[in-house]
């Protein structure tokens, strides 16, 4: 909250030494009382947003322009609020990454036909799509691990080319396997209490590769189906892998029409 002071009112008046209709509304002053607005508003409490907007509207005489300023400010506030829901580390990493890799794996049903997909963005622009690792009797976990491993291979090449890389994976299982659990499993001779380690072969491969490149590549979790284009495209590539029964992991060679690809549905 902000207390209305002489300084704030001076900023709101600007060079014109006057305030406009929208500013009166922000101060909760009726138009009939405009002549006494300074006296009536001093000492009032304003939200930070109202105080900022009051200053931004200084010298803006045209009502149409005032409305534009207000609309733009509301859009900015919405953007700020959305950023509050993004983990700080993920936001900074995304800002600093030359290459962002989204990976996903899927299975229909589970267990059943499985496939993996990847979407690659360079300088925040969609660059490539990859798909494959089809299994006639796989699981969600094998598909997710496969997608993450292929993403690590791509990340390794990009890092060698001097690019900063972030991998965004929607499977906490896959991330925990190679960043947490594998550390303990390896120390115990790749054993764990309670039975066998499922998907051990691919976990070992991904864990080994991750340890080689983790200083150059960031691995973060992203919520699935939360409106992130890259995540949705990686998901559709898993569907395409199952549709094409592609055991190899290959680059999507058709024209990349994002809208059409997003319309894909599991068969």
Order of alpha helices (4+ residues) and beta strands (2+ residues): beta-alpha-alpha-alpha-beta-alpha-alpha-alpha-beta-beta-beta-alpha-beta-alpha-alpha-alpha-beta-alpha-beta-alpha
